[in-house]
Amino acid sequence: MTDQQLYDVWWNDRERGEQAMEDNHQPHWRKVVSMIEETDFSTSRVLDFGCNQGGFLRFLYAQKPFLDGTGVDLAKQSIEVANARKNDLPITYEVTAHVDKFNHAFDIAFSISVIYLIQDLAEHAWKIKQALKPGGVYYCTYTDYSKNPSLLHYKKQIDRHGSLPMQLHSLNDIADAFFQEGFKVELRRMPPPGYITIDPNDMWFNAISDRMQYEYQEAYIYRFTAPSAE
């Protein structure tokens, strides 16, 4: 993922655009925030890799106010929306994928449903290491659809409407990339906190059982801790 791959918006679906995608992600954001181990962000500098319209950082700030935040994305129009919505929050949004240029600036980083679009995991792990302070933490969500009967249907939707194709990483592929950079790797599932609302026109899953398999078995969050300074 390089800056030469910039695009206007990530999700090219006329009926369900990026705002609908942001709205649908909010339950996922709540789960992420509930699984953060750090309790006090008041002195933390925070990075959101693949921030789209910037909603997660604004949501996070309302729950855990931080010192300052930076959101990066390749979607130019989405970053324009993000900057228009930040008001007076201590957040900066930028069109770039080169977070390595921040030179160990961040205490905590996030990527929410992004790493499945990254082809070069080794490069990504290296960039995150350069962006984090020694001992900094990176939370990364990922869904392992490899055993889901709706995988091919799901991938077809992503590849049709997304500006980047879906990558079929294994849990080991992701962990190994960060092991190579010296990170401590932790992982847990992200089960839903309550009932699942079933959409009769679900565009992602061919059967309700496939949706439930995703919810209870296939959604994960990694917690990567960067190596301490030598």
C-alpha positions in Angstrom: 0.0 0.0 0.0 1.7 3.2 -1.2 0.7 6.8 -1.7 0.6 6.1 -5.5 -2.5 4.1 -4.9 -4.6 7.0 -3.7 -8.3 7.0 -4.6 -11.3 9.2 -3.9 -13.4 6.9 -1.7 -12.8 3.4 -0.5 -16.4 2.0 -0.9 -17.8 2.5 -4.4 -21.4 1.5 -3.8 -24.0 4.0 -4.9 -26.7 2.5 -2.7 -24.6 1.9 0.4 -21.9 4.5 0.5 -19.2 5.3 3.0 -21.5 6.9 5.5 -23.6 3.7 5.7 -20.3 1.8 6.2 -19.4 4.1 9.0 -22.8 3.7 10.7 -22.5 -0.1 10.4 -19.1 -0.1 12.0 -20.1 1.6 15.3 -21.1 -1.6 17.1 -17.6 -2.9 16.1 -16.0 0.3 17.5 -17.8 -0.3 20.8 -16.4 -3.8 21.1 -12.9 -2.5 20.3 -13.1 0.1 23.0 -14.4 -2.4 25.5 -11.3 -4.6 24.9 -8.7 -1.9 25.3 -6.5 -2.7 28.3 -5.2 0.9 28.8 -7.5 2.9 31.1 -6.0 6.4 30.8 -5.4 8.0 27.4 -4.9 11.5 28.7 -1.2 11.7 27.9 -1.3 9.4 24.8 -0.8 10.2 21.1 -3.1 7.9 19.1 -2.9 6.7 15.5 -5.8 5.3 13.4 -4.4 3.5 10.3 -7.1 3.4 7.6 -9.4 5.9 9.3 -11.8 6.5 6.3 -14.1 9.4 7.4 -12.4 9.6 10.8 -15.3 8.4 12.9 -13.4 6.0 15.1 -11.0 8.6 16.5 -13.9 10.9 17.3 -15.8 8.0 18.9 -12.7 7.0 20.9 -12.1 10.5 22.1 -15.6 10.6 23.6 -14.9 7.5 25.5 -11.2 7.9 26.4 -10.0 11.5 25.8 -6.4 11.5 24.4 -3.7 14.1 24.1 -3.8 14.1 20.3 -4.8 11.8 17.4 -3.8 11.3 13.8 -5.9 9.4 11.2 -4.5 8.3 7.9 -6.1 6.9 4.8 -5.7 6.6 1.1 -9.2 7.9 0.3 -8.8 11.6 -0.5 -12.5 12.6 -0.3 -13.0 10.6 2.9 -10.1 12.5 4.6 -11.8 15.8 3.5 -15.0 14.6 5.3 -12.9 13.6 8.3 -11.3 17.1 8.6 -14.6 18.8 8.1 -16.1 16.9 11.0 -13.3 17.1 13.6 -14.4 20.6 14.8 -12.0 21.6 17.7 -10.9 18.1 18.6 -7.2 17.5 18.9 -7.1 15.3 15.8 -5.3 15.6 12.4 -6.4 13.6 9.4 -4.0 13.0 6.5 -3.9 11.3 3.1 -1.0 8.8 3.4 -0.1 5.3 4.1 3.5 6.2 5.1 3.1 6.2 8.9 6.7 5.3 9.2 7.5 9.0 8.6 6.1 9.9 12.1 9.3 8.4 13.6 8.1 6.7 16.8 5.5 9.4 17.7 2.6 7.3 18.9 1.8 5.5 22.2 -1.2 3.6 20.8 -2.3 2.7 17.3 -5.5 1.1 15.8 -6.6 -0.4 12.5 -10.3 -1.3 12.4 -11.1 -3.8 9.7 -8.2 -2.7 7.5 -5.4 -5.3 7.6 -7.5 -7.7 5.3 -6.8 -5.1 2.6 -3.1 -5.0 3.1 -1.1 -7.2 0.7 2.4 -6.8 2.2 2.1 -7.7 5.9 5.9 -7.5 6.5 5.9 -3.9 5.2 2.9 -3.0 7.3 4.5 -4.4 10.5 7.7 -2.5 9.8 5.7 0.8 9.2 3.8 0.4 12.5 7.0 -0.3 14.4 8.4 3.0 13.0 5.3 4.9 14.0 5.0 3.6 17.5 7.1 4.6 20.5 9.2 1.7 22.0 6.7 -0.3 24.0 3.8 1.2 22.2 0.6 -0.9 21.5 -1.2 -1.6 18.2 -4.8 -2.9 18.3 -5.8 -4.5 15.0 -9.1 -6.2 14.2 -9.3 -9.0 11.6 -11.9 -11.6 10.6 -10.7 -15.0 9.5 -13.3 -16.1 6.9 -11.3 -19.0 5.7 -13.8 -21.6 7.0 -17.0 -19.5 6.4 -19.3 -20.9 3.7 -19.9 -17.3 2.5 -16.3 -16.5 2.0 -16.4 -16.4 -1.8 -19.6 -14.3 -1.8 -18.1 -11.9 0.7 -14.9 -11.5 -1.2 -16.8 -10.9 -4.4 -18.6 -8.0 -2.7 -15.4 -6.5 -1.4 -13.5 -6.9 -4.7 -16.5 -5.4 -6.7 -17.1 -2.3 -4.6 -13.8 -1.7 -2.8 -10.9 0.2 -4.1 -8.5 -2.5 -2.8 -9.1 -6.3 -3.1 -9.6 -8.5 -0.2 -6.5 -10.4 1.0 -7.0 -13.9 2.5 -4.5 -13.8 5.3 -4.3 -16.5 8.0 -4.0 -15.7 11.7 -0.5 -17.0 11.5 0.4 -14.8 8.5 -0.5 -11.7 10.5 1.2 -12.8 13.7 4.4 -13.9 11.9 4.8 -10.5 10.2 4.8 -8.8 13.6 7.0 -11.5 15.3 9.6 -10.7 12.6 9.7 -7.1 13.8 10.1 -8.1 17.5 6.5 -7.4 18.6 4.8 -9.2 21.4 1.7 -10.8 19.9 -1.6 -11.3 21.8 -5.0 -12.3 20.3 -8.6 -12.7 21.4 -11.9 -13.3 19.8 -14.5 -10.5 19.7 -17.9 -12.1 20.5 -21.0 -9.9 20.3 -22.3 -8.5 23.6 -25.9 -9.2 22.9 -28.5 -10.2 20.4 -27.6 -10.1 16.7 -30.0 -8.1 14.4 -30.7 -10.2 11.3 -31.1 -8.3 8.0 -33.4 -10.1 5.6 -31.4 -8.4 2.8 -27.9 -9.2 4.1 -25.4 -8.5 1.3 -22.6 -10.3 3.0 -23.8 -13.7 4.1 -25.7 -16.4 2.2 -27.2 -17.9 5.4 -27.9 -16.8 9.0 -25.7 -19.6 10.2 -22.8 -18.0 8.3 -23.4 -14.7 10.0 -23.5 -16.3 13.4 -20.3 -18.2 12.6 -18.6 -14.9 11.8 -19.9 -13.2 15.0 -18.9 -15.9 17.5 -16.0 -17.7 15.9 -14.2 -15.6 13.3 -13.9 -12.0 14.6 -10.5 -11.3 16.3 -8.5 -8.5 17.8 -4.8 -8.5 17.9 -2.8 -6.6 20.5 0.8 -6.0 19.3 3.3 -4.5 21.7 6.4 -2.9 20.0 9.8 -3.9 21.4 11.3 -1.6 24.0 14.2 0.5 23.2 17.6 -1.3 23.5 
